[in-house]
Amino acid sequence: MRFILFFLLIGFNASGQSIEFLKMVKSHYNGFPTITCTEASKKIGNPSILFLDTREEEEFNISHIRGATCVGYDEFSMHSVRLIPKNAEIIVYCSIGARSQDIGEKLKKAGYKNVKNLYGGFFLWNNSGLKKVDSHGNKTDRIHGYSKDWGKWITKGKIVY
């Protein structure tokens, strides 16, 4: 009982995420379909499921989900996804899920039917201890913090800016 009370008092939930982080993430979501990190991690390696990283190439090169394709955000173009079948299962992600939600909405408007946003984004993926790889496909503990203001939400790994 004291153990549970301790975690409630310090403001962490069962996954080890601060309540403040989860509140912040929720404030950026608008009801777009999501998938949890645990559910998404089970889909890695399935060739029929596409992971689209909507962060910028600099962020992606530091670390990303194995098998993900960087499509970026600032320069995102529907042309970059033109070869993806409209019925493909697509998981989009960024640092916390805000940018990827925007790209997910663009994909839906373009006729993609099965798009989900990784809830909590790559920060929650990282903080949950899930594997990430660098630009050479090697396992890494590094993660791009986007900025000092956003990097404060990263609780594991070596933060790079």
CORJO-V517554 format. One record per pair of residues at least 24 apart in sequence whose C-alpha atoms are under 10 Angstrom apart, sorted by the first residue. I is the first residue (numbers start at 1). J is the second residue. D is the distance in Angstrom with one decimal. If there is no record, write none. Layout:
# CORJO-V517554
I:J:D ; I:J:D
This chain:
# CORJO-V517554
15:124:9.4 ; 15:127:8.9 ; 15:128:6.9 ; 16:124:9.8 ; 16:127:7.9 ; 16:128:7.5 ; 16:155:9.2 ; 17:124:7.8 ; 17:127:7.5 ; 17:128:8.2 ; 17:153:9.0 ; 17:154:9.6 ; 17:155:8.4 ; 18:153:8.6 ; 18:155:9.5 ; 20:153:9.2 ; 21:96:9.5 ; 21:120:8.8 ; 21:123:9.9 ; 21:124:9.2 ; 21:152:9.5 ; 21:153:6.5 ; 21:154:9.5 ; 22:96:9.8 ; 22:119:9.8 ; 22:120:7.6 ; 22:124:9.2 ; 22:153:9.8 ; 24:96:9.1 ; 24:120:9.5 ; 24:153:9.7 ; 25:96:6.4 ; 25:97:7.5 ; 25:98:8.2 ; 25:119:8.2 ; 25:120:6.1 ; 25:121:8.8 ; 25:124:9.7 ; 26:96:9.6 ; 26:97:9.5 ; 26:98:9.7 ; 26:119:8.9 ; 26:120:8.3 ; 27:98:9.5 ; 28:96:8.5 ; 28:97:7.6 ; 28:98:5.8 ; 28:99:9.4 ; 28:101:9.0 ; 28:120:9.8 ; 29:96:9.8 ; 29:97:7.6 ; 29:98:6.7 ; 29:101:7.5 ; 29:102:9.8 ; 29:117:9.7 ; 29:119:8.9 ; 29:120:9.7 ; 30:98:9.3 ; 30:101:8.4 ; 30:102:10.0 ; 31:101:9.4 ; 32:101:6.8 ; 32:102:9.3 ; 32:104:8.1 ; 32:105:7.7 ; 32:108:10.0 ; 32:115:9.0 ; 32:116:7.5 ; 32:117:7.2 ; 33:91:10.0 ; 33:101:8.9 ; 33:104:9.1 ; 33:105:9.8 ; 33:114:9.2 ; 33:115:7.3 ; 33:116:5.1 ; 33:117:6.2 ; 33:118:8.9 ; 33:119:9.0 ; 34:91:8.5 ; 34:92:9.2 ; 34:93:9.9 ; 34:97:9.3 ; 34:101:9.0 ; 34:115:8.4 ; 34:116:4.8 ; 34:117:4.5 ; 34:118:5.7 ; 34:119:5.6 ; 34:120:9.3 ; 35:91:7.9 ; 35:92:9.6 ; 35:115:9.6 ; 35:116:6.0 ; 35:117:6.1 ; 35:118:5.1 ; 35:119:5.8 ; 35:120:9.3 ; 35:121:9.8 ; 36:116:9.6 ; 36:117:8.6 ; 36:118:6.0 ; 36:119:5.4 ; 36:120:7.9 ; 36:121:9.1 ; 36:124:9.4 ; 36:125:9.0 ; 37:117:10.0 ; 37:118:6.5 ; 37:119:6.8 ; 37:120:7.9 ; 37:121:8.0 ; 37:122:8.7 ; 37:124:7.4 ; 37:125:5.7 ; 37:126:9.4 ; 37:128:8.0 ; 37:130:8.3 ; 38:118:9.8 ; 38:125:8.4 ; 38:128:8.8 ; 38:130:8.6 ; 39:118:9.4 ; 40:91:7.8 ; 40:116:9.7 ; 40:117:9.8 ; 40:118:7.4 ; 40:119:9.6 ; 40:125:9.5 ; 41:65:8.9 ; 41:66:9.8 ; 41:125:8.8 ; 41:130:7.6 ; 41:131:8.9 ; 43:91:9.7 ; 44:68:9.0 ; 48:88:6.9 ; 48:89:6.9 ; 48:90:8.9 ; 49:88:6.8 ; 49:89:5.0 ; 49:90:5.9 ; 49:91:7.5 ; 49:114:10.0 ; 50:84:8.9 ; 50:88:7.5 ; 50:89:6.3 ; 50:90:4.8 ; 50:91:6.1 ; 50:92:8.3 ; 50:115:9.5 ; 51:89:8.8 ; 51:90:6.0 ; 51:91:4.8 ; 51:92:5.9 ; 51:93:7.6 ; 51:115:9.9 ; 51:116:9.7 ; 51:117:9.8 ; 51:118:9.4 ; 52:81:9.5 ; 52:90:7.1 ; 52:91:6.1 ; 52:92:4.7 ; 52:93:6.4 ; 52:94:8.8 ; 52:100:8.5 ; 52:103:9.5 ; 52:104:9.5 ; 52:117:9.7 ; 53:91:8.5 ; 53:92:5.9 ; 53:93:5.2 ; 53:94:5.9 ; 53:95:9.2 ; 53:99:9.7 ; 53:100:7.6 ; 53:103:9.8 ; 53:121:9.7 ; 53:122:9.0 ; 54:92:6.7 ; 54:93:5.9 ; 54:94:5.2 ; 54:95:8.7 ; 54:97:9.2 ; 54:98:9.7 ; 54:99:6.7 ; 54:100:5.5 ; 54:101:9.2 ; 54:102:9.3 ; 54:103:7.2 ; 54:104:9.4 ; 55:92:9.8 ; 55:93:7.7 ; 55:94:5.1 ; 55:95:7.1 ; 55:97:9.9 ; 55:99:7.5 ; 55:100:7.9 ; 55:122:9.6 ; 55:144:9.8 ; 55:146:9.0 ; 56:94:8.8 ; 56:146:9.4 ; 57:135:9.8 ; 58:135:9.8 ; 58:144:8.2 ; 58:146:9.6 ; 58:161:9.4 ; 59:94:9.3 ; 59:95:9.0 ; 59:134:9.9 ; 59:143:7.7 ; 59:144:5.3 ; 59:145:8.1 ; 59:146:7.2 ; 59:160:8.9 ; 59:161:8.5 ; 60:94:9.2 ; 60:133:9.3 ; 60:134:7.8 ; 60:135:7.4 ; 60:143:8.9 ; 60:144:7.9 ; 61:133:8.7 ; 61:134:5.8 ; 61:135:4.7 ; 61:136:8.4 ; 61:137:9.7 ; 61:143:9.4 ; 61:144:8.9 ; 62:132:9.4 ; 62:133:8.0 ; 62:134:5.4 ; 62:135:6.6 ; 62:136:9.7 ; 62:140:8.4 ; 62:141:9.4 ; 62:142:6.5 ; 62:143:6.0 ; 62:144:6.1 ; 62:145:9.9 ; 62:159:9.6 ; 62:160:7.8 ; 62:161:9.5 ; 63:122:9.4 ; 63:126:9.8 ; 63:131:9.5 ; 63:132:5.8 ; 63:133:5.1 ; 63:134:4.4 ; 63:135:6.8 ; 63:136:9.5 ; 63:137:8.9 ; 63:138:9.1 ; 63:139:8.5 ; 63:140:6.9 ; 63:141:8.1 ; 63:142:6.4 ; 63:143:5.6 ; 63:144:7.2 ; 63:160:10.0 ; 64:93:9.7 ; 64:94:9.5 ; 64:122:7.7 ; 64:125:9.7 ; 64:126:9.4 ; 64:131:8.7 ; 64:132:5.3 ; 64:133:5.5 ; 64:134:6.5 ; 64:135:8.1 ; 64:137:9.1 ; 64:139:9.6 ; 64:140:9.3 ; 64:142:9.6 ; 64:143:8.2 ; 64:144:9.4 ; 65:93:9.4 ; 65:122:8.1 ; 65:125:8.8 ; 65:126:9.6 ; 65:130:8.8 ; 65:131:7.2 ; 65:132:5.1 ; 65:133:6.3 ; 65:134:8.8 ; 65:137:9.5 ; 65:139:9.9 ; 66:131:7.9 ; 66:132:6.3 ; 66:133:5.9 ; 66:134:8.6 ; 66:135:9.7 ; 66:137:7.1 ; 66:138:9.1 ; 66:139:8.9 ; 67:132:10.0 ; 67:133:9.1 ; 67:137:8.6 ; 68:92:9.2 ; 68:93:9.5 ; 68:133:9.8 ; 70:94:9.9 ; 71:103:9.3 ; 72:99:9.3 ; 72:100:9.2 ; 72:103:9.1 ; 73:99:6.8 ; 73:100:7.9 ; 73:102:8.8 ; 73:103:7.4 ; 74:99:9.4 ; 76:103:8.0 ; 76:106:9.9 ; 77:103:9.5 ; 77:106:9.6 ; 78:103:9.5 ; 78:106:8.2 ; 78:107:7.7 ; 78:110:8.1 ; 81:107:8.8 ; 84:112:8.9 ; 85:111:9.7 ; 85:112:7.7 ; 85:113:9.6 ; 86:110:8.5 ; 86:111:6.1 ; 86:112:4.4 ; 86:113:6.2 ; 86:114:8.0 ; 86:115:9.7 ; 87:111:8.6 ; 87:112:6.1 ; 87:113:5.5 ; 87:114:6.2 ; 87:115:9.1 ; 88:112:7.5 ; 88:113:7.5 ; 88:114:6.3 ; 88:115:8.1 ; 89:113:8.0 ; 89:114:5.0 ; 89:115:6.1 ; 89:116:8.1 ; 90:114:6.2 ; 90:115:4.7 ; 90:116:6.3 ; 90:117:8.5 ; 91:115:5.9 ; 91:116:4.9 ; 91:117:5.7 ; 91:118:6.4 ; 92:116:6.3 ; 92:117:5.0 ; 92:118:6.1 ; 92:119:9.6 ; 92:121:8.7 ; 93:117:5.9 ; 93:118:5.2 ; 93:119:8.1 ; 93:120:8.6 ; 93:121:5.4 ; 93:122:6.6 ; 93:123:9.8 ; 93:125:9.9 ; 94:118:8.1 ; 94:119:9.7 ; 94:120:8.7 ; 94:121:5.3 ; 94:122:5.8 ; 94:123:8.3 ; 94:146:9.9 ; 95:120:7.7 ; 95:121:5.0 ; 95:122:4.8 ; 95:123:5.4 ; 95:124:8.3 ; 95:125:9.2 ; 95:126:9.8 ; 95:143:9.7 ; 95:144:8.5 ; 95:145:7.9 ; 95:146:7.4 ; 95:150:8.6 ; 95:151:9.3 ; 95:153:9.9 ; 95:154:9.8 ; 96:120:4.8 ; 96:121:4.0 ; 96:122:6.2 ; 96:123:5.9 ; 96:124:7.2 ; 96:125:9.4 ; 96:150:8.9 ; 96:153:9.3 ; 97:121:4.6 ; 97:122:7.8 ; 97:123:9.0 ; 97:124:9.6 ; 122:154:9.6 ; 123:150:9.5 ; 123:151:8.7 ; 123:153:7.2 ; 123:154:6.0 ; 123:155:8.5 ; 123:156:9.1 ; 124:153:8.8 ; 124:154:7.9 ; 124:155:9.1 ; 124:156:9.8 ; 125:154:10.0 ; 126:154:7.6 ; 126:155:8.1 ; 126:156:6.7 ; 126:157:7.6 ; 127:153:8.8 ; 127:154:6.4 ; 127:155:5.7 ; 127:156:5.4 ; 127:157:8.1 ; 128:155:9.1 ; 128:156:8.3 ; 129:155:9.7 ; 129:156:7.5 ; 129:157:8.9
